[in-house]
C-alpha cells in the first residue's frame, strides 16, 4: 500500500522555490521597502530607505551625514528590528550611505489595490526566474506576480 504524503502549503512551496532561484533577498528587499516605516518607526523611517540586500548586508540610504552619524550609534538596535522582521540569518550587517530618499508614491495611499502594469524589464526578469517551474499555469502566474513586484520596486 502506498504511503500517503502530507500536502505542502502553497506558501512553503513558493518559499522553497524563491530560495532555490535566489529570489529570497529580493523578496525581503521588497517587503522591507513596503513596510519600512512600520519596522523602524518614525522619524528613522522618514530619513532612511532600504536600498538593497547583497551578501547578507542591507545597504541603507540615509538622507544626510547627520543622520548617518546618529544611525551609526543606533546600528545594533536597528539591526535587531530588521532581523525581527526578516529572520536572523538573512541580514547580518547594515551599510549606511548618504543619498536621496525616494518619495512615497501617491498610489500607495489611494486605496487602489490594482497592481501597476509590469514593465518589459520586470517581465523579462520574472520570466527568467520562473523558467524552472514545470507547470505552465503556475509558471505564468508566478511570472505575473514577480513582474508586478519588480515593477513596484522600480517605481
Secondary structure, DSSP 8 states (H G I E B T S, - for coil): ---------HHHHHHHHHHHHT-HHHHHHHHHHHHHHHHH-TTHHHHEEEEEEETTEEEEEESSHHHHHHHHHHHHHHHHHHHHHH-TTT--EEEEEE-------GGGGS---------HHHHHHHHHHHTT---HHHHHHHHHHHHHHHHHHH-
